[in-house]
Amino acid sequence: MAEEPAASVSPQPGRCAYFVERKRRFCKMVPARGRRFCGEHAAQEEENGRRRIPCPLDSKHTVYEDQLQKHLKKCNSREKPKPVYFAKDINAGSKEANKLPEEKQVSISALSKEELEDLIRKLKRASNGIKSVLKDQICSHQALQEALSDPRNGDAAFKHLKQQASILGNMERLNLLGPRRCFVEFGAGRGKLSHWVDRALQDAKDVHFLLVERATTRFKVDGKHRRNSFERLQVDIQHLCLSKVPVLVKEKLPVVGIGKHVCGSATDLALRCLAESYANLCDDDGRESPTAKRWKSSGTDGPPNNSPSEMCSKSSVENWSPVAGIAIALCCHHRCDWKHYVGQEFFTAVGLGVTEFDYFKRMTSWATCGMRESGPQTSTIEVESKEQGSEAEEQDPHDRSVECSSDSLQGLLTTEERKQIGHLCKLLIDHGRIEYLQQRGYDAVLQYYTDPSVSLENVLLTAVPRQFSLPYSVS
């Protein structure tokens, strides 16, 4: 056996003088001129008696100890003033509904055969009466035809475009694309969905876009929007109060909530943001506004006589609804959270609770990540991630190991049975969301909006206020 090379006795010329114990060598970063250590290890160096210490706000960088107070006032990690639309935990859900304690979280692979069978029986009993086969509503839209025909787009880009085109097609089918409204894209990321909605609306008047995203990053697509009515809201959906966003306060615009693969509990936060915190508009004195009262008290179940454009006009305030519609492509059910889940009442009504929810949300991964038939084989999710490229957002790269390779289940359930159970778990969780919206006066529907070969996460949730709902067009 060859001997390991001896550790370097001194740093390379022009390199950092810090010895990395774990790697048994000196750091290879280049320090600033006149320094012995790089920025990462500058805390090891004293200059004329000055010592560098880790920043108390973010230990990833250091600061001279005698300049600490000055640095804290301008450090990028300091707590910034909250925007006017920030309302802590406004969309978080019930404070009493907590997560399942860690000591009670048992891996599915650790369940006995009897316990697993009992869990599956509960799942099937709760799913009785739920329509298990969703309707195909795979649509397209003229706004994306040129991009879809462009040979320069690769396979991953083409799949994104197909999904965006279908979402827009479904929005058009529900008369959600029109003037005088504000489109709120939840989990906007690059904001490409809003970009295509903007293209589809062409010269429509009084249209605004709000791109909700926690990250501070702006993207190059932001410079391609054709109008100046795009605004990014850097806030967690959990704390977003739409009724305090300046453009909505000023214009009193009906909102259309949209999203492409709004991950896990972010969907529940978005639905609560729309159906509760924005729908229940209040005036400055905290009393319910006359407009909101009229909207709530309307007892008509059928569609009004007004056309969609008339309903959204300023002269039609009597028929105005604060939420004109919702179109959200669902994703990553295993990242749902009982505390935020809007379907708790439905789960309770069918005899389920937080324990079953915790199991079912993890079992949803069986529907998309695949299962290994035998140990040496590559799991389906690895193949999917290679094929789909940038579609990794739908497969959730941070949680790909969630109950996806449980060899201990071999012999208890076949791969196809696990896949069917995973789909049933997803359907049950999504049905709770539908029930939530229906109880709040919406006609809410689940449908397949794209082919599984384009995206395994291919379910779209749409909803429109019941008194404004128009008959679905026959495809």
C-alpha positions in Angstrom: 0.0 0.0 0.0 1.5 3.3 -1.1 2.2 5.9 1.7 0.1 9.0 1.8 2.0 12.1 0.7 3.3 14.2 3.5 1.4 17.4 4.4 2.9 20.6 3.0 5.2 22.3 5.5 4.6 25.8 4.1 2.0 27.5 1.9 2.6 27.9 -1.8 3.9 31.3 -2.8 1.1 33.8 -3.1 -1.4 31.6 -1.4 -3.2 31.7 1.9 -1.2 30.7 5.0 -4.1 29.0 6.7 -3.6 25.2 7.3 -6.8 23.3 6.6 -6.6 20.5 9.1 -9.4 18.4 7.4 -7.6 18.4 4.1 -4.1 18.3 5.6 -2.9 21.1 3.4 -2.7 24.9 3.2 -5.6 26.9 1.8 -5.1 27.6 -1.9 -7.1 30.9 -2.0 -5.2 34.1 -3.0 -5.0 36.7 -0.2 -5.1 40.4 -0.8 -1.8 42.2 -1.5 0.2 42.5 1.7 -1.9 39.9 3.6 -1.0 36.4 4.7 -4.6 35.1 4.8 -7.5 35.1 2.4 -10.8 36.8 3.2 -12.2 33.5 4.5 -9.4 33.0 7.0 -8.7 36.7 7.7 -9.7 36.2 11.3 -6.4 34.4 11.9 -4.5 37.5 11.1 -3.8 40.6 13.2 -2.8 43.9 11.6 -1.0 46.4 13.8 -2.8 44.9 16.8 -6.2 44.9 15.0 -8.1 41.6 15.3 -10.8 40.3 12.9 -13.8 38.5 14.4 -16.8 36.7 12.8 -19.7 39.1 12.2 -22.4 38.4 14.8 -25.1 38.8 12.2 -23.6 36.3 9.7 -20.5 34.2 10.8 -19.7 33.6 7.1 -17.7 36.8 7.0 -15.4 38.7 9.4 -14.9 42.3 10.4 -12.3 44.2 12.3 -13.2 44.2 16.0 -12.7 47.9 16.4 -15.1 48.6 13.4 -17.8 46.3 14.5 -20.4 48.9 15.4 -19.9 50.7 12.1 -20.2 47.5 10.2 -23.4 46.4 11.9 -25.2 49.5 10.6 -24.5 48.6 7.0 -24.1 44.8 7.0 -26.1 43.1 4.3 -27.3 40.6 6.9 -28.9 43.1 9.2 -32.6 43.1 9.6 -34.2 45.4 7.1 -37.3 47.5 7.6 -40.4 45.4 6.9 -42.5 46.4 3.8 -45.9 47.8 4.4 -47.5 44.6 3.1 -45.7 42.5 5.7 -48.1 41.0 8.4 -46.4 38.4 10.4 -48.0 34.9 10.0 -51.2 36.3 8.5 -51.4 33.3 6.2 -49.8 30.7 8.5 -53.1 29.1 9.7 -54.2 27.9 13.1 -51.7 28.5 15.9 -53.0 25.5 17.7 -52.2 23.1 14.8 -48.6 22.1 15.4 -46.3 19.7 13.6 -46.1 16.1 14.7 -43.4 15.9 17.4 -40.1 14.5 16.2 -40.3 11.6 18.6 -43.5 10.5 17.0 -42.3 10.7 13.4 -41.6 7.1 12.4 -40.2 6.2 9.0 -42.6 4.4 6.7 -39.9 1.7 6.2 -40.0 1.1 10.0 -43.7 0.3 10.0 -44.8 -3.3 10.4 -46.8 -5.0 7.7 -50.0 -4.7 9.9 -49.3 -0.9 10.5 -48.7 -0.2 6.8 -51.9 -2.1 5.8 -53.9 -0.2 8.4 -52.6 3.1 7.1 -53.5 2.1 3.5 -57.0 1.1 4.6 -57.5 4.5 6.2 -56.3 6.2 3.0 -58.7 4.3 0.8 -61.6 4.7 3.3 -61.0 8.5 3.4 -60.8 8.6 -0.4 -64.2 7.0 -1.0 -66.4 9.3 -2.9 -63.5 11.4 -4.3 -63.3 11.4 -8.1 -60.0 9.6 -8.6 -59.7 10.2 -12.3 -59.1 13.8 -13.2 -60.2 15.4 -16.5 -57.6 16.2 -19.1 -57.5 19.9 -19.7 -54.3 20.1 -21.8 -54.5 23.5 -23.5 -52.3 25.9 -25.4 -52.2 29.6 -26.1 -51.3 31.6 -29.2 -48.9 33.8 -27.2 -46.4 30.9 -26.9 -46.7 29.4 -30.4 -43.7 31.2 -31.8 -41.5 30.1 -28.8 -42.8 26.5 -29.0 -41.8 26.4 -32.7 -38.3 27.8 -32.1 -35.8 25.0 -32.7 -33.2 26.9 -30.6 -35.1 25.9 -27.5 -33.8 22.7 -25.9 -35.9 19.9 -24.5 -36.1 21.3 -20.9 -37.1 24.8 -22.2 -39.7 23.2 -24.5 -41.2 21.4 -21.5 -41.5 24.6 -19.5 -43.1 26.4 -22.5 -45.6 23.5 -22.9 -46.7 23.9 -19.3 -46.9 27.7 -19.4 -48.9 27.5 -22.6 -51.4 25.1 -21.0 -51.8 27.2 -17.8 -52.5 30.3 -20.0 -54.9 28.2 -22.1 -56.8 27.2 -19.0 -56.9 30.7 -17.7 -58.4 31.9 -21.0 -60.9 29.1 -20.8 -62.0 30.5 -17.5 -62.1 34.1 -18.7 -59.2 35.1 -16.4 -57.2 36.8 -19.0 -58.6 40.3 -19.4 -58.1 44.0 -18.6 -58.3 45.8 -15.2 -56.9 43.1 -12.9 -53.8 42.3 -11.0 -52.0 39.0 -11.6 -50.1 37.8 -8.5 -47.5 35.1 -9.2 -46.7 33.1 -6.1 -43.2 31.6 -5.9 -42.4 33.6 -9.0 -38.7 32.8 -9.3 -37.8 34.2 -12.7 -41.3 35.4 -13.3 -41.7 33.6 -16.7 -45.3 32.8 -16.2 -46.2 36.4 -15.6 -44.1 37.3 -18.6 -46.2 35.1 -20.9 -49.5 36.3 -19.3 -48.3 39.9 -20.2 -47.6 38.8 -23.8 -51.0 37.2 -24.0 -52.8 40.3 -22.8 -51.1 42.5 -25.5 -52.7 46.0 -25.1 -55.1 45.3 -22.3 -55.6 48.3 -20.0 -55.0 48.6 -16.3 -53.1 45.3 -15.9 -50.6 44.9 -13.1 -48.3 42.1 -12.0 -47.0 41.3 -8.6 -44.1 38.7 -8.4 -44.0 37.2 -4.9 -40.6 35.7 -4.1 -38.5 35.4 -0.9 -35.2 35.7 -2.8 -33.7 39.1 -3.5 -32.3 38.1 -6.9 -33.6 39.9 -10.0 -33.5 38.0 -13.3 -32.7 39.1 -16.8 -36.3 38.3 -17.9 -37.3 41.3 -15.7 -35.9 43.6 -18.4 -38.0 41.9 -21.1 -41.4 42.9 -19.8 -43.3 45.1 -22.2 -44.9 47.3 -19.6 -43.8 49.0 -16.4 -46.5 47.5 -14.2 -44.3 44.7 -12.9 -43.4 44.8 -9.2 -41.4 42.2 -7.2 -42.6 41.6 -3.6 -39.7 40.2 -1.6 -41.6 38.5 1.2 -42.5 35.0 2.4 -46.1 34.2 1.3 -46.7 33.4 5.0 -46.5 37.1 5.8 -48.0 38.6 2.7 -51.1 40.9 3.2 -52.3 41.7 -0.3 -54.8 44.2 0.9 -51.9 46.5 2.0 -50.0 46.4 -1.3 -50.0 50.0 -2.5 -51.2 49.3 -6.1 -54.1 47.2 -4.8 -55.0 49.8 -2.2 -55.0 52.5 -4.8 -56.6 50.7 -7.7 -58.9 48.2 -5.9 -58.1 45.7 -8.6 -59.5 42.1 -8.7 -56.7 39.6 -8.2 -55.9 36.5 -10.2 -53.5 34.2 -8.2 -51.2 32.2 -10.5 -48.2 29.9 -10.0 -46.2 27.2 -11.8 -45.2 24.5 -9.3 -45.9 26.3 -6.1 -44.0 23.9 -3.8 -45.7 22.1 -0.9 -47.1 24.3 1.9 -46.5 27.4 -0.2 -49.7 26.4 -2.1 -51.7 26.4 1.2 -50.2 29.8 2.2 -51.1 31.2 -1.2 -54.7 29.9 -1.1 -55.2 31.3 2.4 -53.7 34.6 1.3 -56.2 34.9 -1.5 -59.3 33.3 0.0 -59.0 34.9 3.5 -56.6 37.7 4.0 -57.4 39.5 0.7 -61.0 38.4 0.2 -62.0 39.8 3.7 -61.2 43.4 2.8 -61.5 45.9 5.6 -61.7 49.7 5.6 -59.3 51.9 7.6 -61.4 51.6 10.7 -61.1 47.8 10.7 -64.8 47.4 9.6 -65.8 45.3 6.7 -66.0 47.4 3.6 -69.4 47.8 1.8 -67.9 46.2 -1.3 -66.9 43.1 0.5 -70.3 42.8 2.2 -72.1 42.9 -1.1 -69.8 40.3 -2.5 -70.3 38.0 0.4 -74.1 38.4 0.7 -74.8 37.6 -2.9 -76.8 34.4 -2.8 -76.9 33.7 -6.5 -75.3 30.4 -7.6 -75.5 31.0 -11.3 -73.3 33.4 -13.4 -74.3 37.1 -13.5 -75.7 38.8 -16.6 -72.6 40.9 -16.9 -69.8 40.0 -19.3 -66.4 39.3 -17.7 -65.1 42.7 -18.8 -68.1 44.5 -17.4 -67.7 42.7 -14.1 -64.1 44.1 -13.8 -65.0 47.6 -14.9 -65.1 50.5 -12.5 -68.8 51.1 -13.1 -69.6 47.6 -12.0 -68.5 47.8 -8.4 -71.7 46.1 -7.1 -70.5 42.9 -8.8 -66.8 43.2 -8.0 -65.0 40.3 -6.4 -61.6 40.9 -4.8 -60.4 37.5 -6.2 -61.3 37.0 -9.8 -59.7 33.5 -10.0 -56.9 31.1 -9.2 -54.7 28.9 -11.4 -51.9 27.1 -9.6 -49.9 24.1 -10.8 -49.3 21.9 -7.7 -46.0 20.4 -6.7 -43.9 18.6 -4.0 -46.7 17.4 -1.7 -44.1 15.8 0.6 -43.1 19.3 1.7 -46.6 20.2 3.0 -47.0 21.2 6.6 -50.0 20.3 8.8 -49.9 23.7 10.5 -50.3 25.5 7.2 -52.5 23.0 5.4 -55.9 24.5 4.5 -57.7 21.1 4.3 -57.4 20.3 8.0 -61.2 20.5 8.4 -61.7 17.9 5.6 -59.1 15.6 7.1 -60.8 15.7 10.5 -64.2 15.1 8.9 -63.0 11.8 7.4 -61.4 10.6 10.6 -57.8 11.6 9.9 -55.4 13.8 11.7 -51.8 15.1 11.9 -50.3 11.6 12.2 -52.0 10.3 9.1 -51.2 13.5 7.2 -47.5 13.2 8.1 -47.4 9.7 6.6 -49.5 10.5 3.6 -47.5 13.5 2.6 -44.3 11.4 2.6 -46.0 8.6 0.7 -46.9 11.1 -2.1 -43.3 10.8 -3.3 -44.1 7.3 -4.4 -46.1 8.8 -7.3 -43.2 10.8 -8.8 -39.8 9.5 -7.7 -40.3 5.8 -8.6 -39.1 2.8 -6.6 -36.1 0.5 -7.3 -37.2 -2.9 -8.3 -33.9 -4.2 -6.9 -30.9 -2.7 -5.2 -28.4 -2.2 -8.0 -30.9 -0.5 -10.4 -30.9 3.3 -10.8 -34.0 4.9 -9.2 -36.6 6.5 -11.5 -36.0 9.9 -10.0 -32.3 9.9 -11.0 -33.3 9.2 -14.6 -36.0 11.9 -14.4 -33.5 14.5 -13.1 -31.1 13.8 -16.0 -33.9 13.9 -18.6 -35.7 17.0 -17.3 -32.7 19.2 -16.7 -34.0 22.5 -15.3 -37.3 20.8 -14.4 -35.5 19.8 -11.2 -37.7 22.4 -9.4 -40.6 20.0 -9.8 -38.8 17.1 -8.4 -37.5 19.0 -5.4 -33.7 18.3 -5.4 -33.5 19.1 -1.6 -35.8 16.2 -0.7 -35.2 13.5 -3.3 -34.5 10.9 -0.7 -37.9 11.1 1.0 -39.2 7.6 1.2 -38.0 6.9 -2.3 -35.7 4.0 -1.9 -37.3 2.0 0.9 -36.0 -1.5 0.1 -37.7 -2.8 3.3 -41.1 -2.4 1.5 -40.0 -4.9 -1.2 -42.5 -7.8 -1.1 -45.2 -5.8 0.7 -46.2 -3.6 -2.2 -45.3 -3.8 -5.9 -43.9 -0.7 -7.7 -47.2 -0.1 -9.4 -49.1 -0.4 -6.1 -46.8 2.1 -4.5 -47.3 4.5 -7.4 -51.1 4.2 -7.1 -51.0 4.8 -3.4 -48.7 7.9 -3.9 -51.2 9.3 -6.4 -54.1 8.7 -4.0 -52.2 10.5 -1.2 -51.7 13.5 -3.5 -55.3 13.5 -4.5 -56.5 13.3 -0.9 -54.3 16.3 0.1 -55.4 18.3 -3.0 -59.1 17.4 -2.4 -58.8 19.1 1.1 -57.7 22.2 -0.8 -60.7 22.0 -3.1 -63.1 21.6 -0.1 -61.5 24.6 1.5 -62.1 26.8 -1.6 -65.6 25.5 -2.1 -66.6 26.4 1.5 -65.4 30.0 0.7 -67.6 30.4 -2.4 -65.4 29.1 -5.2 -66.0 26.6 -8.0 -62.7 24.8 -7.6 -61.5 22.0 -9.8 -58.4 19.7 -10.2 -57.3 18.7 -13.7 -54.4 17.3 -15.6 -52.9 20.3 -17.6 -50.0 18.6 -19.2 -48.8 15.1 -20.1 -46.7 13.1 -17.6 -43.9 12.9 -20.1 -43.6 16.7 -19.9 -43.9 16.9 -16.1 -44.7 14.3 -13.5 -46.3 17.1 -11.4 -49.1 17.6 -13.9 -52.1 18.7 -11.8 -53.5 22.2 -12.0 -55.9 23.7 -9.4 -58.3 26.3 -10.8 -61.0 28.2 -9.0 -63.4 31.1 -9.8 -65.9 32.8 -7.5 -69.1 30.9 -7.7 -71.4 33.8 -8.6 -69.0 34.8 -11.3 -68.3 31.3 -12.7 -69.1 30.8 -16.3 -69.8 27.5 -17.9 -66.6 25.7 -18.9 -66.0 25.6 -22.6 -66.3 22.2 -24.1 -62.9 21.2 -25.5 
